Amino acid sequence: MMVYPNPTNDMFFIKSQSADIQQVTVTDISGKIIAQFVRPTESTPLSIRQAGTFFLKIQNNEGVVVRKIVKL
């Protein structure tokens, strides 16, 4: 599972080599949900409005993966 570009100024993408992404939940460092994306594809541009460090909880058909992303 790859999140790029990281850090990002605007849009970012998630690449999954083997699993279909069901949902992506973006939380801040305190755990507050900032955004949710349902069934994004590799070509779906995702964005976070505010700057900071965030965690992406990526749910797919194989389980859950968490990745960190920095928005400049």
C-alpha positions as YAML, in Angstrom:
chain: A
units: angstrom
residues:
- id: 1
  name: MET
  ca: [0.00, 0.00, 0.00]
- id: 2
  name: MET
  ca: [1.57, 3.27, -1.11]
- id: 3
  name: VAL
  ca: [0.46, 6.86, -0.41]
- id: 4
  name: TYR
  ca: [2.04, 9.49, -2.66]
- id: 5
  name: PRO
  ca: [3.23, 12.19, -2.83]
- id: 6
  name: ASN
  ca: [4.11, 12.39, 0.82]
- id: 7
  name: PRO
  ca: [4.46, 15.10, 2.02]
- id: 8
  name: THR
  ca: [1.83, 16.72, -0.18]
- id: 9
  name: ASN
  ca: [0.82, 20.28, -0.99]
- id: 10
  name: ASP
  ca: [-2.63, 19.37, -2.29]
- id: 11
  name: MET
  ca: [-3.83, 16.08, -3.79]
- id: 12
  name: PHE
  ca: [-2.56, 12.61, -2.92]
- id: 13
  name: PHE
  ca: [-3.18, 9.12, -4.25]
- id: 14
  name: ILE
  ca: [-3.27, 5.61, -2.78]
- id: 15
  name: LYS
  ca: [-1.86, 2.67, -4.72]
- id: 16
  name: SER
  ca: [-2.76, -0.87, -3.72]
- id: 17
  name: GLN
  ca: [-1.11, -3.69, -5.65]
- id: 18
  name: SER
  ca: [-3.33, -6.53, -4.53]
- id: 19
  name: ALA
  ca: [-6.51, -5.34, -2.81]
- id: 20
  name: ASP
  ca: [-9.51, -3.20, -3.67]
- id: 21
  name: ILE
  ca: [-9.81, -0.23, -1.33]
- id: 22
  name: GLN
  ca: [-13.20, -0.11, 0.35]
- id: 23
  name: GLN
  ca: [-12.84, 3.05, 2.43]
- id: 24
  name: VAL
  ca: [-10.25, 5.58, 3.57]
- id: 25
  name: THR
  ca: [-10.71, 7.45, 6.85]
- id: 26
  name: VAL
  ca: [-8.47, 10.45, 7.52]
- id: 27
  name: THR
  ca: [-7.86, 11.35, 11.18]
- id: 28
  name: ASP
  ca: [-5.73, 14.01, 12.82]
- id: 29
  name: ILE
  ca: [-3.21, 13.18, 15.54]
- id: 30
  name: SER
  ca: [-5.91, 13.42, 18.23]
- id: 31
  name: GLY
  ca: [-8.08, 10.84, 16.42]
- id: 32
  name: LYS
  ca: [-10.70, 13.28, 15.11]
- id: 33
  name: ILE
  ca: [-12.10, 12.23, 11.72]
- id: 34
  name: ILE
  ca: [-11.23, 14.84, 9.11]
- id: 35
  name: ALA
  ca: [-12.52, 13.13, 5.95]
- id: 36
  name: GLN
  ca: [-13.79, 9.83, 4.58]
- id: 37
  name: PHE
  ca: [-13.57, 8.48, 1.06]
- id: 38
  name: VAL
  ca: [-15.64, 5.49, -0.09]
- id: 39
  name: ARG
  ca: [-14.21, 3.16, -2.73]
- id: 40
  name: PRO
  ca: [-11.51, 5.46, -4.12]
- id: 41
  name: THR
  ca: [-9.59, 4.11, -7.08]
- id: 42
  name: GLU
  ca: [-5.89, 4.53, -7.79]
- id: 43
  name: SER
  ca: [-6.69, 7.47, -10.05]
- id: 44
  name: THR
  ca: [-9.02, 9.23, -7.57]
- id: 45
  name: PRO
  ca: [-7.34, 12.40, -6.30]
- id: 46
  name: LEU
  ca: [-7.81, 12.72, -2.53]
- id: 47
  name: SER
  ca: [-7.22, 15.88, -0.54]
- id: 48
  name: ILE
  ca: [-7.07, 17.29, 2.97]
- id: 49
  name: ARG
  ca: [-7.78, 21.01, 3.37]
- id: 50
  name: GLN
  ca: [-5.78, 21.84, 6.49]
- id: 51
  name: ALA
  ca: [-2.03, 21.48, 7.00]
- id: 52
  name: GLY
  ca: [-0.62, 18.99, 9.49]
- id: 53
  name: THR
  ca: [0.12, 15.32, 10.12]
- id: 54
  name: PHE
  ca: [-2.70, 12.85, 9.48]
- id: 55
  name: PHE
  ca: [-3.33, 9.13, 9.59]
- id: 56
  name: LEU
  ca: [-5.07, 7.26, 6.79]
- id: 57
  name: LYS
  ca: [-7.00, 4.18, 7.88]
- id: 58
  name: ILE
  ca: [-7.29, 2.24, 4.63]
- id: 59
  name: GLN
  ca: [-9.80, -0.61, 4.63]
- id: 60
  name: ASN
  ca: [-9.59, -3.19, 1.88]
- id: 61
  name: ASN
  ca: [-10.69, -6.76, 1.31]
- id: 62
  name: GLU
  ca: [-7.55, -8.02, 3.10]
- id: 63
  name: GLY
  ca: [-7.96, -5.94, 6.29]
- id: 64
  name: VAL
  ca: [-6.93, -2.51, 7.55]
- id: 65
  name: VAL
  ca: [-3.70, -0.63, 6.89]
- id: 66
  name: VAL
  ca: [-2.72, 2.67, 8.55]
- id: 67
  name: ARG
  ca: [-0.40, 5.14, 6.82]
- id: 68
  name: LYS
  ca: [0.80, 8.58, 7.91]
- id: 69
  name: ILE
  ca: [0.66, 11.57, 5.56]
- id: 70
  name: VAL
  ca: [1.90, 15.14, 5.96]
- id: 71
  name: LYS
  ca: [-0.03, 18.01, 4.36]
- id: 72
  name: LEU
  ca: [2.10, 21.12, 3.90]
...
